[in-house]
Amino acid sequence: MATAIVDFGPRWPPALRAYDYLTALTYPQFAWEVLRRNRDYLVAVRSYGAIET
């Protein structure tokens, strides 16, 4: 039986130039970019009930 190859989504890791937009952010915007990728933060916020999923 042949193995199926599933290829979807962007290549990982992205090229470093994909992060160039970070240099134009203010401190609060940059902080949000960090927080929204932090799994511990997201779990804590959801457990508090501030975000409906």
Residue pairs with C-beta under 8 A, 6 or more apart in sequence:
22 30
22 33
25 33
35 41
36 42
42 51
45 51
46 53
